Amino acid sequence: MTKDQPATLLHALVQRGHLSWEEAASRTVAAILERENERISLTGRHLGRIARRERDNSRPTPVIRRALQYAFDHPIEHLLAPAPGELIATASTAVGNNTSGGTSNGSGSRATLSGCERHIC
């Protein structure tokens, strides 16, 4: 796996959405605040480590797991599982074509990307 190839579905969704890790973390924080009125701290750096599975035996805390599920509309087991092959190809292409450094609509809305990810898992 190269540096640009996503390790997990979460990693692929962030790449495919042309999000920076900070933008994805902000959306995750906003999702748990909206759904459960729970305030959490999640940096882009930490989210990137979770998505890349840098610590194989560790799992995010329960509140972070729920926040990720809300933000990306997938069960945590899917988000932290290896990315499906067909999504790896499209995510890697998205990274190669992303010259803007990420996009944000500023609304803090959920990071539901194109809807097609629901058909992958």
C-alpha positions as CSV (number, residue, x, y, z in Angstrom):
1,M,0.0,0.0,0.0
2,T,1.4,3.4,-1.0
3,K,1.1,6.5,1.1
4,D,-1.9,7.7,-0.9
5,Q,-3.8,4.4,-0.9
6,P,-6.4,4.5,1.9
7,A,-6.0,1.9,4.7
8,T,-9.7,2.0,5.8
9,L,-13.1,2.9,4.4
10,L,-12.9,6.1,6.6
11,H,-9.6,7.0,5.0
12,A,-11.0,6.5,1.5
13,L,-14.2,8.6,2.3
14,V,-12.1,11.5,3.5
15,Q,-9.8,11.3,0.4
16,R,-12.7,10.9,-2.0
17,G,-14.5,13.9,-0.5
18,H,-11.4,16.0,-1.0
19,L,-11.4,16.8,2.7
20,S,-8.4,17.7,4.8
21,W,-8.1,15.8,8.1
22,E,-9.0,19.0,9.9
23,E,-12.2,19.4,7.9
24,A,-13.2,15.8,8.5
25,A,-12.5,16.2,12.2
26,S,-14.6,19.3,12.4
27,R,-17.5,17.6,10.7
28,T,-17.1,14.7,13.1
29,V,-17.2,17.0,16.1
30,A,-20.2,18.8,14.7
31,A,-22.1,15.6,14.0
32,I,-21.9,14.4,17.7
33,L,-22.8,17.9,18.9
34,E,-25.8,17.9,16.7
35,R,-27.0,14.4,17.5
36,E,-26.2,14.0,21.2
37,N,-25.3,17.6,22.3
38,E,-21.9,16.1,23.3
39,R,-18.7,18.1,23.0
40,I,-15.6,16.2,22.0
41,S,-12.1,17.1,21.1
42,L,-10.8,15.5,17.9
43,T,-7.9,16.9,15.9
44,G,-7.2,16.2,12.3
45,R,-4.0,14.5,13.3
46,H,-5.7,12.1,15.6
47,L,-8.5,11.4,13.0
48,G,-5.8,10.7,10.4
49,R,-4.1,8.2,12.8
50,I,-7.5,6.5,13.4
51,A,-8.2,6.3,9.6
52,R,-4.8,5.0,8.7
53,R,-4.9,2.4,11.5
54,E,-1.5,3.5,12.8
55,R,-2.2,1.7,16.1
56,D,-3.6,-1.6,15.0
57,N,-4.8,-2.8,18.4
58,S,-6.4,0.4,19.6
59,R,-9.9,1.5,19.0
60,P,-11.3,5.0,19.3
61,T,-13.3,5.8,22.5
62,P,-17.0,5.1,22.4
63,V,-18.0,8.7,21.9
64,I,-15.5,9.1,19.0
65,R,-16.9,5.9,17.4
66,R,-20.4,7.2,17.6
67,A,-19.3,10.6,16.2
68,L,-17.6,8.9,13.2
69,Q,-20.8,6.8,12.6
70,Y,-22.9,10.0,12.6
71,A,-20.5,12.0,10.4
72,F,-19.9,9.3,7.8
73,D,-23.2,7.3,7.9
74,H,-21.5,3.9,8.3
75,P,-21.1,1.5,11.2
76,I,-17.8,1.9,12.9
77,E,-16.9,-1.7,11.9
78,H,-17.1,-0.7,8.2
79,L,-15.3,2.6,8.7
80,L,-12.3,1.0,10.3
81,A,-12.3,-2.1,8.0
82,P,-9.9,-2.1,5.0
83,A,-11.2,0.0,2.2
84,P,-13.0,-1.9,-0.6
85,G,-10.8,-2.2,-3.7
86,E,-13.1,-0.2,-6.0
87,L,-13.1,2.6,-3.5
88,I,-9.3,2.6,-3.3
89,A,-9.0,3.3,-7.0
90,T,-11.4,6.2,-6.9
91,A,-10.0,7.6,-3.7
92,S,-6.4,7.5,-5.0
93,T,-7.6,9.2,-8.2
94,A,-9.3,11.9,-6.1
95,V,-6.1,12.6,-4.2
96,G,-4.1,12.9,-7.4
97,N,-6.6,15.4,-8.8
98,N,-7.1,17.4,-5.7
99,T,-5.1,20.6,-6.2
100,S,-7.2,22.8,-4.0
101,G,-6.0,21.2,-0.7
102,G,-9.5,20.3,0.3
103,T,-12.9,21.8,0.1
104,S,-15.4,23.0,2.7
105,N,-18.9,24.2,2.4
106,G,-18.6,25.8,5.8
107,S,-21.9,24.4,7.0
108,G,-20.5,21.8,9.3
109,S,-22.8,19.3,7.6
110,R,-22.3,15.6,7.7
111,A,-19.6,14.2,5.4
112,T,-21.9,12.1,3.3
113,L,-20.1,12.2,0.1
114,S,-21.9,11.0,-3.0
115,G,-24.3,8.3,-1.7
116,C,-22.6,5.6,-3.6
117,E,-20.5,4.5,-0.6
118,R,-23.7,3.0,0.9
119,H,-23.6,0.4,-2.0
120,I,-20.0,-0.6,-1.3
121,C,-20.4,-2.1,2.2
